[in-house]
Amino acid sequence: MAAPRKYPDELRERAIRMTVDMRRDPVTRKGALSRVAEQLGINPETLRNWVTQAEVDAGDRPGTSTADAARIAELERENLELRRSNAILRSASAFFASVPD
């Protein structure tokens, strides 16, 4: 189960939008992230991570998007479950092969 989020989604989206808008303007670009973080009471490193992930999701920056990461995690869980099932079936097969008629 995922940990509860410290910040609401609305605040997160607003902070990302404000930061991206300030970065577009050459006058306000420098220090935009720290100013927005201070105004909204968010840790600057947290905001930087949010903005970076938003840029990856938008295709503006290379990396694994949120949707891809969720799909990979789902496939890894499914793969683990199938490996467990196969191990159980192998054990059962070996057991029944060794039982005399």
N, CA, C and O atoms as a GROMACS GRO file, in nm:
protein
  404
    1MET      N    1   0.084  -0.118   0.000
    1MET     CA    2   0.000   0.000   0.000
    1MET      C    3   0.089   0.124   0.000
    1MET      O    4   0.188   0.130   0.072
    2ALA      N    5   0.054   0.219  -0.079
    2ALA     CA    6   0.132   0.341  -0.092
    2ALA      C    7   0.112   0.430   0.031
    2ALA      O    8   0.007   0.428   0.095
    3ALA      N    9   0.214   0.507   0.062
    3ALA     CA   10   0.206   0.600   0.174
    3ALA      C   11   0.113   0.716   0.139
    3ALA      O   12   0.103   0.754   0.022
    4PRO      N   13   0.046   0.772   0.238
    4PRO     CA   14  -0.041   0.885   0.208
    4PRO      C   15   0.041   1.005   0.163
    4PRO      O   16   0.154   1.025   0.207
    5ARG      N   17  -0.016   1.083   0.075
    5ARG     CA   18   0.055   1.198   0.021
    5ARG      C   19   0.050   1.314   0.119
    5ARG      O   20  -0.053   1.342   0.181
    6LYS      N   21   0.163   1.382   0.130
    6LYS     CA   22   0.174   1.495   0.222
    6LYS      C   23   0.105   1.618   0.165
    6LYS      O   24   0.048   1.698   0.240
    7TYR      N   25   0.111   1.634   0.032
    7TYR     CA   26   0.054   1.751  -0.032
    7TYR      C   27  -0.063   1.708  -0.121
    7TYR      O   28  -0.055   1.605  -0.188
    8PRO      N   29  -0.172   1.786  -0.122
    8PRO     CA   30  -0.285   1.752  -0.211
    8PRO      C   31  -0.245   1.765  -0.358
    8PRO      O   32  -0.154   1.840  -0.394
    9ASP      N   33  -0.315   1.691  -0.443
    9ASP     CA   34  -0.286   1.693  -0.587
    9ASP      C   35  -0.304   1.832  -0.647
    9ASP      O   36  -0.230   1.872  -0.736
   10GLU      N   37  -0.403   1.906  -0.596
   10GLU     CA   38  -0.428   2.041  -0.650
   10GLU      C   39  -0.308   2.132  -0.624
   10GLU      O   40  -0.267   2.209  -0.712
   11LEU      N   41  -0.251   2.123  -0.504
   11LEU     CA   42  -0.133   2.204  -0.472
   11LEU      C   43  -0.016   2.164  -0.560
   11LEU      O   44   0.059   2.249  -0.608
   12ARG      N   45   0.000   2.036  -0.579
   12ARG     CA   46   0.109   1.985  -0.662
   12ARG      C   47   0.098   2.037  -0.805
   12ARG      O   48   0.196   2.086  -0.862
   13GLU      N   49  -0.023   2.027  -0.863
   13GLU     CA   50  -0.043   2.074  -1.000
   13GLU      C   51  -0.022   2.225  -1.012
   13GLU      O   52   0.036   2.274  -1.108
   14ARG      N   53  -0.071   2.298  -0.911
   14ARG     CA   54  -0.055   2.444  -0.913
   14ARG      C   55   0.092   2.483  -0.904
   14ARG      O   56   0.138   2.572  -0.976
   15ALA      N   57   0.167   2.416  -0.817
   15ALA     CA   58   0.309   2.446  -0.799
   15ALA      C   59   0.387   2.418  -0.927
   15ALA      O   60   0.473   2.496  -0.967
   16ILE      N   61   0.356   2.306  -0.992
   16ILE     CA   62   0.423   2.271  -1.118
   16ILE      C   63   0.392   2.376  -1.224
   16ILE      O   64   0.482   2.423  -1.294
   17ARG      N   65   0.264   2.411  -1.235
   17ARG     CA   66   0.222   2.509  -1.336
   17ARG      C   67   0.290   2.645  -1.312
   17ARG      O   68   0.338   2.708  -1.406
   18MET      N   69   0.294   2.689  -1.186
   18MET     CA   70   0.357   2.817  -1.154
   18MET      C   71   0.507   2.814  -1.188
   18MET      O   72   0.560   2.910  -1.244
   19THR      N   73   0.574   2.705  -1.153
   19THR     CA   74   0.717   2.694  -1.179
   19THR      C   75   0.747   2.694  -1.328
   19THR      O   76   0.838   2.764  -1.373
   20VAL      N   77   0.671   2.617  -1.404
   20VAL     CA   78   0.692   2.610  -1.549
   20VAL      C   79   0.667   2.746  -1.612
   20VAL      O   80   0.743   2.787  -1.700
   21ASP      N   81   0.562   2.816  -1.569
   21ASP     CA   82   0.533   2.950  -1.623
   21ASP      C   83   0.645   3.048  -1.591
   21ASP      O   84   0.685   3.127  -1.677
   22MET      N   85   0.697   3.044  -1.469
   22MET     CA   86   0.805   3.136  -1.432
   22MET      C   87   0.934   3.102  -1.506
   22MET      O   88   1.013   3.191  -1.537
   23ARG      N   89   0.957   2.975  -1.534
   23ARG     CA   90   1.079   2.935  -1.606
   23ARG      C   91   1.075   2.978  -1.752
   23ARG      O   92   1.180   2.997  -1.814
   24ARG      N   93   0.957   2.995  -1.808
   24ARG     CA   94   0.946   3.036  -1.948
   24ARG      C   95   0.991   3.180  -1.968
   24ARG      O   96   1.044   3.216  -2.073
   25ASP      N   97   0.969   3.264  -1.867
   25ASP     CA   98   1.005   3.406  -1.875
   25ASP      C   99   1.152   3.422  -1.837
   25ASP      O  100   1.191   3.388  -1.725
   26PRO      N  101   1.235   3.474  -1.929
   26PRO     CA  102   1.379   3.488  -1.899
   26PRO      C  103   1.407   3.576  -1.776
   26PRO      O  104   1.509   3.557  -1.709
   27VAL      N  105   1.320   3.670  -1.747
   27VAL     CA  106   1.340   3.760  -1.634
   27VAL      C  107   1.324   3.686  -1.501
   27VAL      O  108   1.399   3.710  -1.406
   28THR      N  109   1.226   3.595  -1.494
   28THR     CA  110   1.196   3.526  -1.368
   28THR      C  111   1.251   3.384  -1.364
   28THR      O  112   1.229   3.312  -1.267
   29ARG      N  113   1.323   3.343  -1.469
   29ARG     CA  114   1.372   3.205  -1.477
   29ARG      C  115   1.464   3.168  -1.361
   29ARG      O  116   1.447   3.063  -1.299
   30LYS      N  117   1.560   3.252  -1.333
   30LYS     CA  118   1.657   3.222  -1.229
   30LYS      C  119   1.589   3.226  -1.091
   30LYS      O  120   1.529   3.327  -1.054
   31GLY      N  121   1.600   3.118  -1.019
   31GLY     CA  122   1.542   3.111  -0.885
   31GLY      C  123   1.393   3.088  -0.881
   31GLY      O  124   1.331   3.100  -0.775
   32ALA      N  125   1.333   3.055  -0.995
   32ALA     CA  126   1.188   3.035  -1.000
   32ALA      C  127   1.144   2.923  -0.907
   32ALA      O  128   1.045   2.936  -0.835
   33LEU      N  129   1.217   2.816  -0.910
   33LEU     CA  130   1.180   2.700  -0.831
   33LEU      C  131   1.181   2.732  -0.681
   33LEU      O  132   1.087   2.698  -0.609
   34SER      N  133   1.285   2.796  -0.634
   34SER     CA  134   1.294   2.827  -0.491
   34SER      C  135   1.188   2.930  -0.449
   34SER      O  136   1.135   2.922  -0.338
   35ARG      N  137   1.158   3.026  -0.537
   35ARG     CA  138   1.056   3.126  -0.503
   35ARG      C  139   0.919   3.062  -0.491
   35ARG      O  140   0.846   3.089  -0.395
   36VAL      N  141   0.883   2.977  -0.587
   36VAL     CA  142   0.753   2.911  -0.582
   36VAL      C  143   0.744   2.820  -0.461
   36VAL      O  144   0.642   2.817  -0.392
   37ALA      N  145   0.850   2.746  -0.434
   37ALA     CA  146   0.851   2.657  -0.319
   37ALA      C  147   0.832   2.735  -0.189
   37ALA      O  148   0.757   2.692  -0.101
   38GLU      N  149   0.898   2.848  -0.178
   38GLU     CA  150   0.884   2.929  -0.058
   38GLU      C  151   0.743   2.986  -0.045
   38GLU      O  152   0.686   2.987   0.064
   39GLN      N  153   0.687   3.035  -0.157
   39GLN     CA  154   0.553   3.093  -0.154
   39GLN      C  155   0.447   2.991  -0.112
   39GLN      O  156   0.353   3.024  -0.040
   40LEU      N  157   0.463   2.866  -0.156
   40LEU     CA  158   0.362   2.764  -0.128
   40LEU      C  159   0.396   2.676  -0.008
   40LEU      O  160   0.317   2.589   0.028
   41GLY      N  161   0.511   2.697   0.052
   41GLY     CA  162   0.549   2.619   0.169
   41GLY      C  163   0.586   2.475   0.137
   41GLY      O  164   0.552   2.383   0.212
   42ILE      N  165   0.655   2.457   0.025
   42ILE     CA  166   0.696   2.323  -0.020
   42ILE      C  167   0.848   2.317  -0.017
   42ILE      O  168   0.915   2.417  -0.044
   43ASN      N  169   0.902   2.203   0.015
   43ASN     CA  170   1.045   2.183   0.010
   43ASN      C  171   1.091   2.201  -0.136
   43ASN      O  172   1.032   2.140  -0.225
   44PRO      N  173   1.194   2.282  -0.162
   44PRO     CA  174   1.237   2.306  -0.300
   44PRO      C  175   1.278   2.178  -0.374
   44PRO      O  176   1.256   2.165  -0.495
   45GLU      N  177   1.338   2.084  -0.302
   45GLU     CA  178   1.379   1.958  -0.367
   45GLU      C  179   1.256   1.877  -0.409
   45GLU      O  180   1.258   1.812  -0.514
   46THR      N  181   1.153   1.880  -0.329
   46THR     CA  182   1.028   1.812  -0.364
   46THR      C  183   0.969   1.874  -0.490
   46THR      O  184   0.928   1.802  -0.581
   47LEU      N  185   0.965   2.006  -0.494
   47LEU     CA  186   0.911   2.074  -0.612
   47LEU      C  187   0.996   2.045  -0.735
   47LEU      O  188   0.942   2.024  -0.844
   48ARG      N  189   1.128   2.042  -0.719
   48ARG     CA  190   1.216   2.011  -0.832
   48ARG      C  191   1.184   1.872  -0.887
   48ARG      O  192   1.178   1.852  -1.008
   49ASN      N  193   1.164   1.775  -0.798
   49ASN     CA  194   1.129   1.640  -0.841
   49ASN      C  195   0.994   1.638  -0.914
   49ASN      O  196   0.980   1.569  -1.016
   50TRP      N  197   0.897   1.711  -0.863
   50TRP     CA  198   0.766   1.717  -0.930
   50TRP      C  199   0.778   1.775  -1.070
   50TRP      O  200   0.721   1.721  -1.165
   51VAL      N  201   0.851   1.884  -1.082
   51VAL     CA  202   0.865   1.951  -1.212
   51VAL      C  203   0.940   1.860  -1.310
   51VAL      O  204   0.903   1.849  -1.427
   52THR      N  205   1.045   1.795  -1.263
   52THR     CA  206   1.121   1.703  -1.348
   52THR      C  207   1.031   1.591  -1.398
   52THR      O  208   1.033   1.558  -1.517
   53GLN      N  209   0.952   1.530  -1.308
   53GLN     CA  210   0.863   1.421  -1.349
   53GLN      C  211   0.756   1.471  -1.446
   53GLN      O  212   0.718   1.400  -1.539
   54ALA      N  213   0.706   1.592  -1.424
   54ALA     CA  214   0.606   1.649  -1.516
   54ALA      C  215   0.666   1.669  -1.655
   54ALA      O  216   0.599   1.646  -1.755
   55GLU      N  217   0.792   1.711  -1.660
   55GLU     CA  218   0.860   1.729  -1.789
   55GLU      C  219   0.881   1.593  -1.858
   55GLU      O  220   0.868   1.583  -1.980
   56VAL      N  221   0.913   1.490  -1.781
   56VAL     CA  222   0.929   1.356  -1.838
   56VAL      C  223   0.795   1.307  -1.892
   56VAL      O  224   0.788   1.254  -2.003
   57ASP      N  225   0.689   1.325  -1.814
   57ASP     CA  226   0.556   1.281  -1.856
   57ASP      C  227   0.509   1.354  -1.982
   57ASP      O  228   0.439   1.296  -2.065
   58ALA      N  229   0.549   1.480  -1.995
   58ALA     CA  230   0.511   1.559  -2.113
   58ALA      C  231   0.597   1.528  -2.234
   58ALA      O  232   0.565   1.570  -2.345
   59GLY      N  233   0.707   1.455  -2.213
   59GLY     CA  234   0.797   1.422  -2.324
   59GLY      C  235   0.903   1.526  -2.350
   59GLY      O  236   0.975   1.519  -2.450
   60ASP      N  237   0.914   1.624  -2.260
   60ASP     CA  238   1.013   1.730  -2.278
   60ASP      C  239   1.150   1.690  -2.228
   60ASP      O  240   1.249   1.757  -2.258
   61ARG      N  241   1.158   1.582  -2.152
   61ARG     CA  242   1.284   1.538  -2.091
   61ARG      C  243   1.288   1.385  -2.098
   61ARG      O  244   1.185   1.320  -2.081
   62PRO      N  245   1.405   1.329  -2.123
   62PRO     CA  246   1.412   1.182  -2.128
   62PRO      C  247   1.395   1.121  -1.989
   62PRO      O  248   1.433   1.180  -1.888
   63GLY      N  249   1.337   1.002  -1.986
   63GLY     CA  250   1.318   0.932  -1.860
   63GLY      C  251   1.196   0.842  -1.867
   63GLY      O  252   1.130   0.834  -1.970
   64THR      N  253   1.167   0.775  -1.757
   64THR     CA  254   1.053   0.685  -1.750
   64THR      C  255   0.932   0.763  -1.701
   64THR      O  256   0.934   0.820  -1.592
   65SER      N  257   0.828   0.764  -1.781
   65SER     CA  258   0.708   0.838  -1.744
   65SER      C  259   0.635   0.766  -1.631
   65SER      O  260   0.661   0.649  -1.603
   66THR      N  261   0.545   0.836  -1.566
   66THR     CA  262   0.469   0.781  -1.456
   66THR      C  263   0.386   0.662  -1.501
   66THR      O  264   0.380   0.561  -1.432
   67ALA      N  265   0.324   0.672  -1.617
   67ALA     CA  266   0.242   0.563  -1.670
   67ALA      C  267   0.329   0.440  -1.700
   67ALA      O  268   0.290   0.327  -1.670
   68ASP      N  269   0.446   0.462  -1.759
   68ASP     CA  270   0.537   0.351  -1.789
   68ASP      C  271   0.586   0.285  -1.661
   68ASP      O  272   0.595   0.162  -1.654
   69ALA      N  273   0.618   0.364  -1.559
   69ALA     CA  274   0.666   0.309  -1.433
   69ALA      C  275   0.558   0.225  -1.366
   69ALA      O  276   0.587   0.119  -1.309
   70ALA      N  277   0.433   0.270  -1.372
   70ALA     CA  278   0.323   0.194  -1.314
   70ALA      C  279   0.303   0.063  -1.390
   70ALA      O  280   0.281  -0.042  -1.328
   71ARG      N  281   0.312   0.068  -1.521
   71ARG     CA  282   0.296  -0.053  -1.602
   71ARG      C  283   0.410  -0.152  -1.575
   71ARG      O  284   0.386  -0.272  -1.566
   72ILE      N  285   0.532  -0.104  -1.563
   72ILE     CA  286   0.647  -0.190  -1.534
   72ILE      C  287   0.628  -0.258  -1.397
   72ILE      O  288   0.652  -0.377  -1.384
   73ALA      N  289   0.584  -0.181  -1.297
   73ALA     CA  290   0.562  -0.238  -1.164
   73ALA      C  291   0.454  -0.346  -1.168
   73ALA      O  292   0.467  -0.450  -1.104
   74GLU      N  293   0.348  -0.320  -1.245
   74GLU     CA  294   0.240  -0.419  -1.260
   74GLU      C  295   0.292  -0.547  -1.326
   74GLU      O  296   0.260  -0.657  -1.281
   75LEU      N  297   0.370  -0.532  -1.430
   75LEU     CA  298   0.426  -0.649  -1.499
   75LEU      C  299   0.524  -0.726  -1.411
   75LEU      O  300   0.530  -0.849  -1.416
   76GLU      N  301   0.601  -0.654  -1.330
   76GLU     CA  302   0.694  -0.722  -1.239
   76GLU      C  303   0.619  -0.803  -1.134
   76GLU      O  304   0.660  -0.914  -1.100
   77ARG      N  305   0.508  -0.748  -1.081
   77ARG     CA  306   0.426  -0.823  -0.984
   77ARG      C  307   0.367  -0.948  -1.049
   77ARG      O  308   0.367  -1.055  -0.989
   78GLU      N  309   0.316  -0.932  -1.171
   78GLU     CA  310   0.259  -1.046  -1.243
   78GLU      C  311   0.366  -1.152  -1.270
   78GLU      O  312   0.341  -1.271  -1.255
   79ASN      N  313   0.485  -1.108  -1.310
   79ASN     CA  314   0.596  -1.199  -1.335
   79ASN      C  315   0.632  -1.277  -1.209
   79ASN      O  316   0.653  -1.398  -1.215
   80LEU      N  317   0.639  -1.211  -1.095
   80LEU     CA  318   0.670  -1.275  -0.968
   80LEU      C  319   0.564  -1.379  -0.932
   80LEU      O  320   0.597  -1.489  -0.888
   81GLU      N  321   0.439  -1.345  -0.952
   81GLU     CA  322   0.329  -1.438  -0.924
   81GLU      C  323   0.338  -1.561  -1.013
   81GLU      O  324   0.316  -1.673  -0.966
   82LEU      N  325   0.369  -1.542  -1.140
   82LEU     CA  326   0.382  -1.656  -1.232
   82LEU      C  327   0.501  -1.744  -1.196
   82LEU      O  328   0.493  -1.866  -1.206
   83ARG      N  329   0.611  -1.682  -1.153
   83ARG     CA  330   0.727  -1.761  -1.110
   83ARG      C  331   0.693  -1.847  -0.988
   83ARG      O  332   0.732  -1.963  -0.979
   84ARG      N  333   0.619  -1.789  -0.894
   84ARG     CA  334   0.576  -1.865  -0.776
   84ARG      C  335   0.486  -1.981  -0.816
   84ARG      O  336   0.502  -2.093  -0.766
   85SER      N  337   0.393  -1.956  -0.905
   85SER     CA  338   0.302  -2.061  -0.951
   85SER      C  339   0.379  -2.172  -1.020
   85SER      O  340   0.351  -2.290  -0.996
   86ASN      N  341   0.475  -2.138  -1.102
   86ASN     CA  342   0.556  -2.238  -1.170
   86ASN      C  343   0.637  -2.321  -1.071
   86ASN      O  344   0.650  -2.442  -1.087
   87ALA      N  345   0.691  -2.256  -0.968
   87ALA     CA  346   0.768  -2.329  -0.867
   87ALA      C  347   0.679  -2.428  -0.793
   87ALA      O  348   0.721  -2.541  -0.765
   88ILE      N  349   0.558  -2.388  -0.762
   88ILE     CA  350   0.464  -2.479  -0.694
   88ILE      C  351   0.429  -2.596  -0.785
   88ILE      O  352   0.426  -2.710  -0.741
   89LEU      N  353   0.404  -2.567  -0.912
   89LEU     CA  354   0.369  -2.674  -1.006
   89LEU      C  355   0.487  -2.770  -1.027
   89LEU      O  356   0.466  -2.891  -1.037
   90ARG      N  357   0.609  -2.718  -1.032
   90ARG     CA  358   0.727  -2.805  -1.045
   90ARG      C  359   0.742  -2.896  -0.924
   90ARG      O  360   0.769  -3.016  -0.937
   91SER      N  361   0.722  -2.838  -0.805
   91SER     CA  362   0.732  -2.918  -0.683
   91SER      C  363   0.624  -3.026  -0.679
   91SER      O  364   0.652  -3.140  -0.642
   92ALA      N  365   0.504  -2.992  -0.716
   92ALA     CA  366   0.395  -3.089  -0.717
   92ALA      C  367   0.422  -3.198  -0.819
   92ALA      O  368   0.397  -3.316  -0.793
   93SER      N  369   0.471  -3.159  -0.935
   93SER     CA  370   0.502  -3.256  -1.040
   93SER      C  371   0.610  -3.352  -0.994
   93SER      O  372   0.600  -3.473  -1.017
   94ALA      N  373   0.715  -3.300  -0.929
   94ALA     CA  374   0.822  -3.386  -0.880
   94ALA      C  375   0.772  -3.479  -0.770
   94ALA      O  376   0.812  -3.595  -0.764
   95PHE      N  377   0.684  -3.428  -0.683
   95PHE     CA  378   0.629  -3.510  -0.577
   95PHE      C  379   0.547  -3.624  -0.633
   95PHE      O  380   0.566  -3.739  -0.592
   96PHE      N  381   0.457  -3.595  -0.726
   96PHE     CA  382   0.370  -3.699  -0.780
   96PHE      C  383   0.447  -3.795  -0.872
   96PHE      O  384   0.406  -3.909  -0.891
   97ALA      N  385   0.557  -3.750  -0.927
   97ALA     CA  386   0.639  -3.840  -1.010
   97ALA      C  387   0.714  -3.940  -0.923
   97ALA      O  388   0.745  -4.050  -0.968
   98SER      N  389   0.743  -3.903  -0.798
   98SER     CA  390   0.817  -3.992  -0.708
   98SER      C  391   0.727  -4.086  -0.628
   98SER      O  392   0.776  -4.180  -0.566
   99VAL      N  393   0.597  -4.060  -0.627
   99VAL     CA  394   0.503  -4.145  -0.552
   99VAL      C  395   0.481  -4.274  -0.630
   99VAL      O  396   0.445  -4.270  -0.748
  100PRO      N  397   0.502  -4.392  -0.563
  100PRO     CA  398   0.480  -4.518  -0.635
  100PRO      C  399   0.331  -4.540  -0.660
  100PRO      O  400   0.246  -4.494  -0.584
  101ASP      N  401   0.302  -4.610  -0.768
  101ASP     CA  402   0.162  -4.640  -0.804
  101ASP      C  403   0.098  -4.734  -0.710
  101ASP      O  404  -0.019  -4.768  -0.726
   0.00000   0.00000   0.00000
